[in-house]
């Protein structure tokens, strides 16, 4: 990164990083604090911690999201979803789904409709574990999931997706499905920071997370770092980052990939760091993804002028992006140009936006 700065004959490096990019930015700032211009960190990892910390924190946050988005709405209207009003009992049912069902469905349950579908289908799978896909799908089509037509249609739609996943047909590709992406992820995870290597430890973590965080536990036992060998990267001392100038962090309140609870650990460790939170937002790498005024204005102003918010920690309620298609208006004076600019930035910066 500093070679690029020097090649461009720039006195300072102005940097935008999202997710793992915030980790890279913090390392650069620690190694070359005098060369840092403006550093915008979007959806920060806790760059004072380790990748192991990040994995464990993500499981907890995903479970909290599962409770907030799926369980609590379901128990608030038990007559619609047929799951009763006992939160603990529902979570226990979810955690006790057959292993194959849990492995395929757990991360897809982000609504009360998906929860009702998963728990119903799990009981069928437990009763008839060898049921063929056509029979499973026929049972879905014949079943009445809710007495309310709209809810029944929504649950049935999720049920079709879950059946397809149960038999290996995933509706969308994971970003880690390609060998190249998976290789990079493993290299970063195992080489950037020290990691526990004992299989028994990670198997224990997987069992404990499955018990405590059934809505967020995924693949903790998938740990190749025990076979990685000696690390060749050494994290620099993060102490010099204190003198790197003012840093701005932006974050969604309910980010399950890089949880806010972990990002605030890094925030609190540095007096020169400031954070703006989009409250009630579910998202990751959020710059340009909404019309949340405090986030978009603070990030834009900072990138243009270097000015940070007055308070170290601030925020406002999430505002969904207004394309102007319904109201004819947008938060921007020219919505056509605004959409064109967003499209250009997404092409230029790829998936970081």
C-alpha positions as CSV (number, residue, x, y, z in Angstrom):
1,X,0.0,0.0,0.0
2,X,2.8,2.4,0.8
3,X,4.5,1.5,-2.4
4,X,1.4,2.6,-4.3
5,X,1.4,5.9,-2.4
6,X,5.0,6.5,-3.3
7,X,4.5,5.5,-6.9
8,X,1.7,8.1,-7.2
9,X,4.0,10.6,-5.5
10,X,1.3,11.3,-2.9
11,X,2.3,12.7,0.5
12,X,-0.5,10.9,2.3
13,X,-2.6,7.8,1.7
14,X,-6.4,8.4,1.9
15,X,-8.0,5.0,2.6
16,X,-11.5,3.4,2.5
17,X,-11.7,-0.1,3.9
18,X,-14.7,-2.3,4.5
19,X,-14.8,-5.4,6.7
20,X,-11.3,-7.1,6.4
21,X,-10.2,-3.9,4.7
22,X,-10.5,-2.2,8.0
23,X,-7.9,-4.7,9.4
24,X,-5.6,-3.9,6.5
25,X,-6.1,-0.2,7.1
26,X,-5.3,-0.4,10.7
27,X,-2.1,-2.3,10.0
28,X,-1.0,0.3,7.5
29,X,-1.8,3.1,10.0
30,X,0.3,1.3,12.6
31,X,3.3,0.8,10.3
32,X,3.2,4.2,8.5
33,X,1.3,6.5,10.9
34,X,2.9,9.6,9.4
35,X,1.7,8.7,5.9
36,X,-2.0,8.3,6.8
37,X,-4.3,11.0,5.4
38,X,-8.0,10.2,5.9
39,X,-8.9,6.7,6.9
40,X,-12.6,5.6,6.7
41,X,-13.2,2.2,8.3
42,X,-16.6,0.7,7.3
43,X,-17.9,-2.3,9.4
44,X,-14.7,-2.7,11.3
45,X,-13.2,-5.8,12.7
46,X,-11.7,-5.5,16.2
47,X,-8.2,-5.0,14.9
48,X,-6.9,-5.1,18.4
49,X,-8.1,-8.7,18.7
50,X,-7.7,-11.9,16.7
51,X,-9.5,-13.8,14.0
52,X,-10.6,-16.3,16.6
53,X,-12.2,-13.5,18.5
54,X,-14.1,-12.4,15.4
55,X,-15.4,-15.9,14.7
56,X,-16.8,-16.3,18.2
57,X,-18.3,-12.8,18.3
58,X,-20.0,-13.4,15.0
59,X,-21.8,-16.6,16.3
60,X,-23.2,-14.6,19.2
61,X,-24.4,-11.7,17.1
62,X,-26.0,-14.0,14.6
63,X,-27.9,-15.7,17.4
64,X,-29.1,-12.3,18.7
65,X,-30.2,-11.4,15.2
66,X,-32.1,-14.8,15.0
67,X,-33.9,-13.9,18.2
68,X,-34.7,-10.4,17.1
69,X,-35.8,-11.1,13.6
70,X,-37.4,-14.5,13.8
71,X,-38.2,-15.7,17.3
72,X,-39.6,-12.5,19.0
73,X,-42.0,-11.6,16.1
74,X,-43.2,-15.2,16.0
75,X,-44.1,-15.3,19.8
76,X,-45.6,-11.9,19.5
77,X,-48.3,-13.3,17.2
78,X,-48.7,-17.0,18.1
79,X,-52.0,-17.3,16.3
80,X,-50.4,-16.4,13.0
81,X,-47.3,-18.7,13.2
82,X,-48.5,-21.5,15.4
83,X,-45.3,-21.7,17.5
84,X,-46.7,-20.6,20.9
85,X,-45.3,-17.8,23.0
86,X,-42.4,-19.6,24.9
87,X,-39.2,-18.2,23.5
88,X,-37.0,-20.7,25.4
89,X,-39.1,-23.6,24.1
90,X,-38.8,-22.4,20.5
91,X,-35.0,-21.9,20.7
92,X,-34.7,-25.4,22.2
93,X,-36.8,-26.8,19.3
94,X,-34.6,-25.0,16.8
95,X,-31.4,-26.3,18.5
96,X,-32.7,-29.9,18.5
97,X,-33.5,-30.0,14.8
98,X,-32.0,-33.0,13.0
99,X,-28.3,-32.3,12.3
100,X,-28.7,-32.3,8.5
101,X,-31.6,-29.8,8.7
102,X,-29.7,-27.5,11.1
103,X,-26.6,-27.5,9.0
104,X,-28.5,-26.5,5.9
105,X,-31.1,-24.2,7.3
106,X,-29.8,-22.4,10.4
107,X,-28.3,-19.3,8.6
108,X,-31.4,-18.9,6.4
109,X,-33.9,-18.4,9.3
110,X,-34.1,-14.6,9.5
111,X,-37.9,-14.1,9.8
112,X,-40.9,-15.7,11.7
113,X,-42.1,-17.2,8.4
114,X,-38.7,-18.9,7.8
115,X,-38.7,-20.1,11.4
116,X,-42.2,-21.6,11.2
117,X,-41.2,-23.4,7.9
118,X,-38.0,-24.7,9.4
119,X,-39.5,-26.1,12.6
120,X,-42.4,-27.7,10.8
121,X,-40.1,-29.3,8.2
122,X,-37.7,-30.4,10.8
123,X,-40.4,-32.5,12.5
124,X,-41.2,-34.2,9.2
125,X,-37.5,-34.9,8.5
126,X,-37.2,-36.4,12.0
127,X,-40.2,-38.6,11.5
128,X,-39.2,-39.7,8.0
129,X,-35.4,-39.2,7.5
130,X,-35.4,-41.1,4.2
131,X,-38.2,-39.1,2.6
132,X,-37.4,-38.4,-1.0
133,X,-37.4,-34.8,-2.3
134,X,-40.6,-35.1,-4.4
135,X,-42.6,-36.5,-1.4
136,X,-41.2,-33.8,0.8
137,X,-42.2,-31.1,-1.6
138,X,-45.6,-32.6,-2.1
139,X,-46.2,-32.5,1.6
140,X,-45.2,-28.8,1.7
141,X,-47.7,-28.0,-1.1
142,X,-50.5,-29.9,0.7
143,X,-49.9,-28.4,4.2
144,X,-51.6,-25.4,5.6
145,X,-49.0,-23.5,7.7
146,X,-51.2,-20.6,8.9
147,X,-54.8,-19.7,9.0
148,X,-54.0,-16.3,7.4
149,X,-53.6,-16.6,3.7
150,X,-50.7,-14.1,3.3
151,X,-48.7,-15.7,6.1
152,X,-49.4,-19.2,4.8
153,X,-48.1,-18.2,1.4
154,X,-45.0,-16.7,2.8
155,X,-44.2,-19.7,5.0
156,X,-44.8,-22.1,2.1
157,X,-42.4,-20.1,-0.1
158,X,-39.7,-20.4,2.6
159,X,-40.5,-24.1,3.0
160,X,-39.9,-24.7,-0.7
161,X,-36.4,-23.0,-0.4
162,X,-35.5,-25.1,2.6
163,X,-36.5,-28.4,1.0
164,X,-34.3,-27.5,-2.0
165,X,-31.4,-26.7,0.3
166,X,-32.0,-29.9,2.3
167,X,-31.4,-31.9,-0.9
168,X,-28.4,-29.9,-2.0
169,X,-29.9,-27.2,-4.3
170,X,-28.7,-23.9,-2.9
171,X,-30.6,-20.9,-4.1
172,X,-27.6,-18.6,-4.2
173,X,-23.8,-19.2,-4.2
174,X,-21.8,-18.5,-1.1
175,X,-18.9,-16.0,-1.5
176,X,-16.6,-18.7,-0.3
177,X,-17.7,-21.4,-2.7
178,X,-14.8,-20.9,-5.2
179,X,-11.5,-22.6,-4.4
180,X,-9.7,-19.2,-4.8
181,X,-12.0,-17.4,-2.3
182,X,-11.8,-20.2,0.2
183,X,-8.0,-20.3,-0.1
184,X,-7.7,-16.6,0.5
185,X,-10.0,-16.8,3.5
186,X,-8.0,-19.7,5.1
187,X,-4.7,-18.0,4.4
188,X,-5.8,-14.7,6.1
189,X,-7.5,-16.5,9.0
190,X,-4.5,-18.7,9.7
191,X,-1.6,-16.4,8.9
192,X,-2.6,-12.9,10.2
193,X,-2.9,-13.7,13.9
194,X,-2.1,-16.7,16.1
195,X,-4.9,-19.2,16.3
196,X,-5.8,-22.1,18.6
197,X,-4.9,-25.2,16.6
198,X,-6.1,-28.2,18.7
199,X,-9.1,-29.9,17.0
200,X,-10.5,-30.8,20.4
201,X,-10.7,-27.1,21.3
202,X,-12.6,-26.2,18.2
203,X,-14.9,-29.2,18.4
204,X,-15.7,-28.0,22.0
205,X,-16.4,-24.5,20.7
206,X,-18.7,-25.9,18.1
207,X,-20.6,-27.9,20.7
208,X,-20.9,-25.0,23.1
209,X,-22.0,-22.6,20.5
210,X,-24.6,-25.0,19.2
211,X,-25.9,-25.2,22.7
212,X,-25.8,-21.5,23.6
213,X,-26.3,-19.9,20.2
214,X,-28.3,-22.2,18.0
215,X,-29.3,-19.4,15.8
216,X,-25.7,-18.4,15.1
217,X,-23.6,-21.5,15.3
218,X,-22.3,-22.6,11.9
219,X,-18.9,-24.1,11.1
220,X,-16.7,-23.4,14.1
221,X,-15.3,-27.0,13.8
222,X,-14.1,-26.2,10.3
223,X,-10.6,-25.2,11.3
224,X,-7.7,-25.8,9.0
225,X,-5.3,-23.6,11.0
226,X,-4.1,-26.5,13.0
227,X,-2.5,-27.8,9.8
228,X,-1.2,-24.5,8.6
229,X,2.3,-24.7,9.9
230,X,4.4,-21.7,10.9
231,X,2.9,-18.2,10.3
232,X,5.0,-16.0,8.1
233,X,3.1,-12.7,8.9
234,X,3.6,-10.8,12.1
235,X,1.2,-8.2,13.3
236,X,2.9,-4.9,13.8
237,X,2.6,-3.1,17.1
238,X,-0.7,-1.2,17.0
239,X,0.6,1.6,19.4
240,X,1.8,3.9,16.5
241,X,-1.8,4.0,15.2
242,X,-2.6,6.5,18.0
243,X,-0.6,9.1,16.1
244,X,-2.1,8.4,12.7
245,X,-4.5,11.3,12.7
246,X,-8.3,11.2,13.1
247,X,-9.9,7.9,12.0
248,X,-13.7,7.6,11.2
249,X,-15.5,4.4,11.7
250,X,-19.1,3.7,10.4
251,X,-21.1,0.7,11.4
252,X,-24.6,-0.9,11.2
253,X,-26.0,-1.6,14.7
254,X,-26.9,-5.2,13.8
255,X,-23.9,-6.3,11.7
256,X,-23.6,-10.1,12.1
257,X,-20.3,-10.4,10.2
258,X,-18.3,-7.8,12.2
259,X,-20.4,-7.2,15.3
260,X,-20.6,-3.7,16.7
261,X,-19.6,-5.0,20.2
262,X,-16.2,-6.0,18.8
263,X,-15.8,-2.9,16.7
264,X,-16.3,-0.7,19.7
265,X,-13.4,-2.4,21.5
266,X,-11.1,-1.0,18.8
267,X,-12.9,2.4,19.0
268,X,-12.4,2.7,22.7
269,X,-8.7,1.8,22.5
270,X,-7.9,4.9,20.3
271,X,-8.6,8.5,21.3
272,X,-8.2,9.5,17.6
273,X,-11.0,7.2,16.4
274,X,-14.7,8.3,16.0
275,X,-17.7,6.1,15.1
276,X,-21.1,6.8,13.6
277,X,-23.7,4.1,14.0
278,X,-26.8,3.4,11.8
279,X,-29.2,2.3,14.4
280,X,-31.6,-0.5,13.7
281,X,-29.7,-1.4,10.5
282,X,-28.9,-4.9,9.4
283,X,-26.0,-4.6,7.1
284,X,-22.3,-4.9,6.4
285,X,-20.1,-2.5,4.4
286,X,-22.7,0.1,4.6
287,X,-21.3,3.3,2.9
288,X,-23.6,4.2,0.0
289,X,-26.1,1.5,0.9
290,X,-28.7,3.7,2.5
291,X,-29.9,7.3,3.0
292,X,-29.1,7.2,6.7
293,X,-28.1,10.9,7.1
294,X,-25.6,10.8,9.8
295,X,-23.6,8.0,8.2
296,X,-23.7,9.2,4.6
297,X,-23.0,12.9,5.5
298,X,-20.3,12.1,8.1
299,X,-18.5,9.7,5.7
300,X,-18.7,12.0,2.7
301,X,-17.6,15.1,4.7
302,X,-14.7,13.2,6.2
303,X,-13.5,11.9,2.9
304,X,-13.7,15.4,1.4
305,X,-12.4,17.5,4.2
306,X,-11.0,15.2,7.0
307,X,-13.6,16.6,9.4
308,X,-14.9,14.1,12.0
309,X,-18.1,14.3,14.1
310,X,-18.1,16.4,17.2
311,X,-18.7,13.4,19.5
312,X,-16.6,10.3,19.6
313,X,-19.7,8.0,19.3
314,X,-22.8,9.2,17.5
315,X,-25.6,7.8,15.4
316,X,-29.1,8.0,14.0
317,X,-31.9,5.8,12.8
318,X,-31.4,3.8,9.6
319,X,-33.1,5.2,6.6
320,X,-33.6,2.9,3.6
321,X,-32.3,4.1,0.3
322,X,-34.9,6.2,-1.6
323,X,-34.5,5.5,-5.4
324,X,-37.1,8.1,-6.2
325,X,-39.1,5.5,-8.1
326,X,-42.2,5.7,-5.8
327,X,-42.3,9.3,-4.5
328,X,-40.5,10.9,-7.4
329,X,-38.1,12.4,-5.0
330,X,-34.8,11.4,-3.4
331,X,-32.6,12.6,-0.6
332,X,-30.4,13.9,-3.5
333,X,-31.4,16.9,-5.6
334,X,-30.9,14.8,-8.8
335,X,-31.9,11.2,-8.2
336,X,-30.8,10.1,-11.7
337,X,-27.3,11.4,-11.2
338,X,-27.2,9.9,-7.7
339,X,-28.1,6.4,-9.0
340,X,-25.5,6.7,-11.8
341,X,-22.9,7.7,-9.3
342,X,-23.7,4.8,-6.9
343,X,-23.6,2.4,-9.9
344,X,-20.2,3.8,-10.9
345,X,-18.8,3.5,-7.4
346,X,-20.0,-0.1,-7.1
347,X,-18.4,-1.0,-10.4
348,X,-15.2,0.7,-9.3
349,X,-15.0,-0.6,-5.8
350,X,-16.6,-4.0,-6.4
351,X,-18.2,-5.7,-3.4
352,X,-16.7,-3.3,-0.9
353,X,-19.7,-1.1,-1.2
